[in-house]
């Protein structure tokens, strides 16, 4: 610096600053894309569970939770109890009863037109000792229906 009035000129390498700028733009772009992708995933997950809850509420709308229901299966079995949940693959029923056919002694020489007596059995007394809750695959259910309080099954349950 020979001249005191001269302003010092700072020399910078133009090639050194360009890659740094490109790197910052590239990093910012990558971060921005990551945030967008994460946001899309979060929205999709929330939407999926929202639709699932709407469907669950629509399916449960037909179930009178204060009453008993009859659930009829594809194998001919029927269960009576309270449906507590229906999700995508399963129906959950508690306080379960089912009908069991009894045998009666009939005379050999007379033709009988009487039906086999049925008894109502509370789930849980079987030899394998199940809990009083069943999760039934929806694919195995023909239909279910709410039972009236004055139905013979509900009256038998209430006496049980």
PEFENQUI-V684575 format. One record per helix or strand of 2 or more residues. SS is the DSSP state (H for helix, E for strand). FROM is the first residue (numbers start at 1). TO is the last residue. If there is no record, write none. Layout:
ss:SS from:FROM to:TO
ss:SS from:FROM to:TO
This chain:
ss:H from:14 to:60
ss:E from:69 to:73
ss:E from:78 to:86
ss:E from:90 to:101
ss:E from:118 to:122
ss:E from:133 to:137
ss:H from:138 to:140
ss:E from:141 to:146
ss:H from:152 to:159
